[in-house]
């Protein structure tokens, strides 16, 4: 086991793999990552599944069976993906049994529903029932229409991974949606201790968008801020987390057995080759958080990552100062967040189209 990954775990960071495939599950690779790489969770999305289904043959038999039954493509996707998540949940069950916080596997509601509250709730219910594992997490995007769906799912006892969070204001709305859901669950007599949640705060995409704008400004002061916005934004978000989960409202829920909604640092693969390929892990170490990494980032940290202790707690002010400097050099950070959320939803929808096309091609091959 990597000493660096062990040090990260010892610092209180839960390492989740941002990838899932039937190949990983059936070959024993996922179990190896759990045993040797300190992996205690998995996240998935339609792009990940599209790649897995296109590249491997392990789905062929199930696709053929579903085609023979006359199932439409959306049902085939549902069956393939929930099967993978269910089996991954079983592999990660020992980690879940330790404290119920980790050992989690995430599956996403259909991205096309991101702006439809009721359809998102229905999709969350269907996925939760189909996977039928207590260590599953249902991913719901943090759009305006997603917020009431987060509340409704939480109130029903569904554990949620809230995804596509880019800024502090929306993050506060996400935390409010979760607490409201817990309050409704308490009123309904549910066991609050059985409900878990993470809030996926996206990191690297922030630097990608901000750096582009800083380079367009081109001044020495602007260029000096490249590669700083994403971590600064995350520090501000963590300050909001500390505030909300230090409030009297939260303490009343905690006394009733509720679990905190842990921050999850998402999109932590570094996209600029000029930056340290572990920076979004190294610079966001703080206890009781999750970092979901693509395998390339996991391997990089195992090889040369540094754990410098808690580098997040109490640094919201430093993060806010950097975001303020962005405004001073002419970068409208509020607009950055709007663009990132809009693009994020669009990318999710495109990835669903890609998955649909991939599965349709497999279905056509199976019926030939």
C-alpha positions in Angstrom: 0.0 0.0 0.0 1.3 3.4 -0.9 2.6 5.3 2.1 1.5 8.6 0.5 -2.1 7.4 0.1 -2.0 6.0 3.6 -0.9 9.4 4.9 -3.7 11.0 3.0 -6.2 8.6 4.6 -4.6 9.2 8.0 -5.2 12.9 7.5 -8.9 12.1 7.3 -9.4 12.3 3.5 -11.5 9.5 2.0 -10.1 8.4 -1.4 -12.7 7.6 -3.9 -12.0 6.5 -7.5 -13.7 8.5 -10.2 -14.2 5.6 -12.5 -16.2 2.4 -12.8 -16.5 -0.5 -15.3 -17.6 -4.1 -15.3 -14.0 -4.9 -16.2 -12.8 -3.3 -13.0 -15.4 -5.2 -11.0 -15.1 -8.6 -12.5 -11.3 -8.7 -13.0 -10.7 -8.0 -9.4 -9.1 -4.6 -10.2 -11.5 -2.6 -8.0 -10.9 -5.0 -5.1 -7.1 -4.5 -5.6 -7.5 -0.7 -5.5 -9.4 -1.1 -2.2 -6.7 -3.3 -0.8 -3.6 -1.6 -2.2 -4.5 2.0 -2.9 -6.7 3.0 0.1 -9.8 3.4 -2.2 -13.0 3.5 -0.1 -15.5 4.8 -2.6 -16.4 5.1 -6.3 -18.1 7.8 -8.4 -19.5 7.2 -11.9 -21.1 9.2 -14.7 -22.5 8.6 -18.2 -19.2 9.3 -19.9 -17.4 6.8 -17.7 -20.1 4.1 -18.5 -20.0 5.0 -22.2 -16.2 4.3 -22.3 -16.6 1.1 -20.3 -19.4 -0.3 -22.5 -17.6 0.7 -25.8 -14.2 -0.8 -24.8 -15.2 -4.1 -23.2 -17.0 -7.3 -24.1 -18.3 -8.0 -20.5 -21.6 -6.3 -21.3 -22.4 -8.2 -24.4 -24.3 -11.1 -22.8 -26.6 -8.8 -20.8 -27.2 -6.5 -23.7 -28.2 -9.5 -25.9 -30.6 -10.7 -23.2 -32.2 -7.3 -22.9 -32.5 -6.9 -26.6 -34.1 -10.3 -26.8 -36.7 -9.1 -24.3 -37.4 -6.1 -26.5 -36.2 -3.5 -24.0 -35.7 0.1 -25.2 -32.3 1.7 -25.0 -33.0 3.8 -21.9 -34.0 0.6 -20.0 -30.9 -1.2 -21.3 -28.7 1.6 -19.9 -30.6 1.5 -16.6 -30.0 -2.3 -16.3 -26.4 -2.2 -17.3 -25.4 0.7 -15.0 -27.3 -0.4 -11.9 -25.8 -3.8 -12.2 -22.3 -2.4 -12.2 -23.1 -0.1 -9.2 -24.8 -2.9 -7.3 -21.7 -5.2 -7.7 -19.3 -2.4 -6.8 -21.3 -1.7 -3.7 -20.8 -5.3 -2.7 -17.1 -5.0 -3.2 -17.0 -1.9 -1.1 -19.4 -3.2 1.6 -16.6 -3.9 4.2 -15.5 -0.2 4.1 -19.2 0.8 4.5 -19.6 -1.5 7.4 -16.9 0.3 9.4 -18.7 3.5 9.8 -21.3 3.8 7.0 -19.7 7.0 5.7 -17.5 5.4 3.1 -17.8 2.3 1.0 -20.0 4.4 -1.3 -20.7 4.0 -5.0 -22.5 6.9 -6.8 -24.8 6.6 -9.8 -26.3 9.6 -11.5 -29.9 10.5 -12.4 -30.4 11.0 -16.1 -28.7 14.3 -17.0 -31.5 15.3 -19.3 -33.6 15.7 -16.1 -31.3 18.4 -14.6 -34.0 21.1 -15.0 -37.0 19.0 -14.1 -37.5 18.6 -10.4 -40.3 15.9 -10.4 -38.6 13.8 -13.0 -35.3 14.0 -11.1 -37.1 12.8 -7.9 -38.6 9.9 -9.8 -35.3 8.9 -11.3 -33.6 9.0 -7.9 -36.3 6.7 -6.4 -36.0 4.3 -9.3 -32.2 4.1 -9.1 -32.2 3.8 -5.3 -34.7 0.9 -5.5 -32.9 -0.9 -8.4 -29.4 -0.8 -6.8 -30.9 -1.8 -3.5 -27.8 -1.3 -1.5 -27.5 0.9 1.6 -24.0 2.1 0.5 -25.3 3.6 -2.8 -25.4 7.3 -3.4 -27.7 8.9 -6.0 -26.1 11.8 -7.8 -28.4 14.8 -8.3 -27.1 18.0 -9.9 -27.1 21.2 -7.9 -29.2 23.2 -10.4 -32.1 25.4 -9.2 -34.5 22.6 -10.1 -32.3 20.0 -8.5 -32.4 21.7 -5.0 -36.0 20.6 -4.1 -35.2 17.2 -5.5 -32.3 16.9 -3.0 -34.7 17.8 -0.2 -37.3 15.3 -1.4 -34.9 12.5 -1.8 -33.3 13.1 1.6 -36.7 13.3 3.2 -37.4 9.8 1.8 -34.3 8.3 3.2 -32.3 8.3 0.0 -28.6 9.1 0.4 -27.5 11.7 -2.1 -24.3 12.8 -3.8 -25.0 16.4 -4.9 -23.0 17.1 -8.0 -22.0 20.1 -10.1 -21.4 22.6 -7.4 -19.1 25.5 -8.4 -19.7 28.4 -6.1 -20.3 29.3 -2.4 -23.8 30.7 -2.9 -25.1 27.6 -4.6 -23.3 25.4 -2.1 -25.1 27.1 0.7 -28.4 26.4 -1.1 -27.3 22.7 -1.3 -26.6 22.5 2.4 -29.9 24.2 3.1 -31.7 21.6 0.9 -30.0 18.8 2.7 -30.9 20.1 6.2 -34.5 20.7 5.1 -34.6 17.2 3.9 -33.3 15.9 7.2 -35.9 18.0 9.1 -38.7 16.5 6.9 -37.2 13.0 7.5 -37.2 13.6 11.2 -40.8 14.8 11.1 -41.7 11.6 9.2 -40.1 9.4 11.8 -37.2 8.2 9.7 -33.9 7.1 11.1 -31.6 10.1 10.4 -28.5 8.0 11.0 -29.2 5.9 7.9 -29.1 9.0 5.6 -25.7 10.1 4.3 -24.7 12.7 1.8 -21.8 14.3 0.1 -21.6 17.6 -1.7 -19.4 17.5 -4.8 -17.6 20.8 -5.2 -15.9 21.0 -8.6 -12.3 22.2 -8.6 -10.1 22.0 -11.8 -12.7 23.4 -14.1 -12.6 26.7 -12.2 -8.9 27.2 -13.0 -9.5 26.2 -16.6 -12.1 28.9 -17.1 -10.4 31.6 -14.9 -6.9 31.1 -16.4 -8.4 31.6 -19.9 -9.8 34.9 -18.8 -6.6 35.9 -17.0 -4.5 35.2 -20.1 -7.0 37.4 -22.1 -6.3 40.2 -19.7 -2.6 39.6 -20.1 -1.2 41.9 -17.4 1.6 40.7 -15.1 -0.7 41.0 -12.1 -3.4 38.9 -13.9 -1.0 36.2 -15.0 0.3 35.8 -11.5 -3.1 34.6 -10.4 -3.2 31.7 -12.8 -3.8 28.3 -11.1 -5.0 30.0 -7.8 -8.7 30.4 -8.3 -9.9 26.8 -7.9 -8.3 26.1 -4.6 -9.3 29.6 -3.3 -12.9 29.0 -4.3 -12.8 25.6 -2.5 -11.4 27.3 0.7 -14.3 29.7 0.6 -16.7 26.8 0.2 -15.2 25.0 3.2 -15.7 28.2 5.3 -19.4 28.0 4.4 -19.4 24.4 5.4 -17.9 25.2 8.8 -20.5 27.9 9.4 -23.5 25.8 8.4 -22.4 22.7 10.2 -21.6 24.7 13.3 -25.0 26.3 13.5 -27.8 25.6 16.1 -30.0 24.3 13.3 -27.4 21.6 12.5 -26.7 20.7 16.1 -30.5 20.0 16.6 -30.4 17.6 13.7 -27.1 16.1 14.9 -28.7 15.4 18.3 -31.4 13.5 16.5 -28.7 11.3 14.9 -28.1 13.1 11.6 -24.8 12.8 9.6 -23.0 15.8 8.3 -23.0 16.3 4.5 -19.3 15.9 3.8 -17.6 18.1 1.2 -16.3 16.1 -1.8 -13.6 17.6 -3.9 -14.5 16.6 -7.5 -12.8 17.2 -10.8 -9.4 16.9 -9.2 -7.5 15.8 -12.2 -5.1 18.6 -13.3 -5.8 19.8 -16.8 -2.9 22.2 -17.2 0.4 20.2 -17.7 2.3 23.1 -16.3 0.8 22.5 -12.9 1.7 19.9 -10.3 -0.5 16.9 -11.1 -1.4 16.4 -7.4 -2.2 20.0 -6.5 -6.0 19.5 -6.2 -5.3 16.8 -3.7 -2.3 18.2 -1.8 -3.9 21.7 -1.4 -7.3 20.5 -0.2 -6.4 18.1 2.7 -8.7 18.4 5.6 -10.3 15.8 7.8 -13.8 14.4 7.0 -13.7 15.2 3.4 -13.7 13.1 0.2 -11.4 13.5 -2.8 -12.6 11.6 -5.9 -9.7 11.1 -8.3 -9.3 9.6 -11.7 -6.8 6.8 -11.6 -4.1 8.9 -13.2 -4.3 11.3 -10.3 -4.5 8.5 -7.8 -1.3 7.0 -9.2 0.5 10.4 -9.3 -0.3 11.0 -5.6 0.9 7.5 -4.7 4.1 8.3 -6.5 5.0 11.8 -5.4 2.1 13.4 -3.5 2.7 15.4 -0.3 0.4 15.5 2.8 1.2 18.8 4.5 -1.5 18.5 7.2 -4.7 20.4 7.4 -4.3 23.1 4.7 -7.9 24.1 4.6 -9.4 24.9 8.0 -9.6 28.6 8.8 -8.4 29.7 5.4 -11.7 30.9 3.9 -10.4 34.5 4.3 -7.3 33.8 2.2 -9.4 32.2 -0.5 -11.8 35.1 -0.5 -8.9 37.5 -0.9 -7.7 35.7 -4.1 -11.2 35.8 -5.5 -11.3 39.5 -4.8 -8.1 40.0 -6.6 -9.6 38.4 -9.7 -12.2 41.1 -9.8 -9.5 43.8 -9.4 -7.8 42.5 -12.6 -11.0 42.3 -14.5 -12.3 38.7 -14.1 -16.0 38.5 -13.3 -16.0 35.5 -11.1 -19.8 35.5 -10.7 -20.0 35.1 -14.5 -17.4 32.3 -14.3 -19.7 30.3 -12.0 -22.7 30.9 -14.3 -20.7 29.7 -17.3 -19.4 26.6 -15.5 -22.8 25.5 -14.3 -24.3 26.0 -17.7 -21.4 24.1 -19.4 -21.5 21.5 -16.7 -25.2 20.7 -17.3 -24.6 20.7 -21.1 -21.6 18.3 -20.7 -23.8 16.0 -18.6 -26.5 16.0 -21.3 -23.9 15.4 -24.1 -22.4 12.5 -22.1 -25.9 11.0 -21.8 -26.3 11.3 -25.6 -22.9 9.6 -26.0 -23.9 6.8 -23.6 -27.2 6.3 -25.5 -25.4 6.2 -28.8 -22.9 3.7 -27.5 -25.5 1.4 -26.0 -27.7 1.7 -29.2 -24.7 0.5 -31.2 -24.1 -2.5 -28.9 -27.8 -3.3 -29.1 -27.7 -3.2 -32.9 -24.7 -5.5 -32.9 -26.4 -7.9 -30.5 -29.5 -8.1 -32.7 -27.6 -8.7 -36.0 
